[in-house]
């Protein structure tokens, strides 16, 4: 069949309501369009400009994840590192679909109510994808699934166990929802065979709301991270903060102290980038020099590693974190 017979994909406007391929009604990019309060996206400074490269590995990754009907946070969250990571043969797989039950004002993932829908083939599809890509290190993340009784914890565990069965030498890091503070759900995931448990605090205490959905909280994320470490001390714990949302340096230091008090091992700092005009605007563009300073602050406070840079995201170069060199930045 020639290209002329293909039906072009329908382009859905950001902020519009639509029905996805699984019959779930959602808001595109997570935040409803409100043109009266829309904020134009600012011009980025030179150090935030990326030249896209689409090589063979990039195309192979894209073909593989789409073939197995997997979602990636790389695509769904409009990650600026997608070209680098996919061209290097790595990807962060997003479990349980592409519709989140929450609507954080920084995030471009679609939001809605999946009504307990789950892809029963996802554990096997993910395991086969990892084997095809020959991954030695895998990062699994997901949308929030408050519609599920356990927040999706057992599904996470099923995916991890299946991946390990087919790929016994692959190490797995998970970046999970907060499971609404459900400690039993945390145990289920931590017991599944992972090496790193991550849950993102996202921002400083004062800015948690309006940055995060009302169902999320600064204290709840701290409690989740603290319990995961207490329950299984051999599993590394990790979190991430976006900078450029209006936080002060004193608040960054306070967040580091709170995380260390919760025994968090690894923290990452990256620049917040406004995904669409309906999301929160950027308050400031943090310089590379400032990111290096924040890294040193964190190391001085005792974190095992602090990955800090303008393009850093929680799963960025995750497999390199234990090299303790700012992931080669």
PyMOL commands that set and color helices and strands:
alter all, ss='L'
color gray80, all
select helices_A, chain A and resi 3-5+46-48+56-67+73-76+82-87+122-133+153-166+179-181+183-190+205-211+218-231+249-261+288-300+318-323+326-328
alter helices_A, ss='H'
color red, helices_A
select strands_A, chain A and resi 17-19+25-27+71-72+92-95+99-100+110-112+137-142+171-175+196-198+236-243+266-271+305-308
alter strands_A, ss='S'
color yellow, strands_A
deselect
rebuild
show_as cartoon
